[in-house]
Amino acid sequence: MTLRLAVLGDSIAHGVGAQHTSHTLAARLRERLVASGLSTESRVFARSGARSSDLARQVRRALPWRPDLALVVVGANDLSHSVPPRIAAQALRDAVRTLRRAGAEVVSAPAPDLSVVPHVPPQMRGALREAGGRLRRAQVEAVLDEGGRVADPEAQTSALFGEDGSLFSPDLFHPSSAGYAVIAEALAPVVLDAAISAARSDAPARTPPGC
């Protein structure tokens, strides 16, 4: 079988800031899956600027493609637009539920810690860190409740961005190609586990009778 990987969410899911499409999360994770012996194709349904409320539209676009695995990266724009965690997490919950009912394994990468963004004033960092933590906790609960998986639930990659400015693109907000490599490395183990589960669940349906 060829595994179908759908990538949904915001500008990070889309790859804004990467110097080449091969440096994006979709490309890097597809490469990792192929290297692990899983024939994989990917499609990106994410949109720059998307909030959790935009996931429903992305899911509707993705479902006709019949994804086996969906990666959802969302939360940064909910934070920057002060969307209440309960509202954002419910939209994520709905998206995960719909994808799971359609038979897809789901991996979610919750909101980053925006306090590490270089242009954030020092006096705002504490409040942003707390807001990010509240949203991540709500997101993790929502995803796990619906049978999805969570990668980097504590936003540990954000700490790496705070220590190394080269992980940011020139706009000092989105990841650079090096930053996407760091994020992909954090997501890869969970994505691989989900991909293996998807491949196993699909195998009987694709195995000819008598084989």
Secondary structure, DSSP 4 states (H G I P E B T S, - for coil): --EEEEEEESHHHHTTT-SSGGGSHHHHHHHHHHHTT--EEEEE---TT--GGGHHHHHHHHGGG--SEEEEE--HHHHHTT--HHHHHHHHHHHHHHHHHTT-EEEEE----GGGSTTS-HHHHHHHHHHHHHHHHHHHHHHHHTT-EESSTT-HHHHHHHH-GGGB-TTSSSB-HHHHHHHHHHHHHHHHHHHHHHHHHHHHHHSPTT-
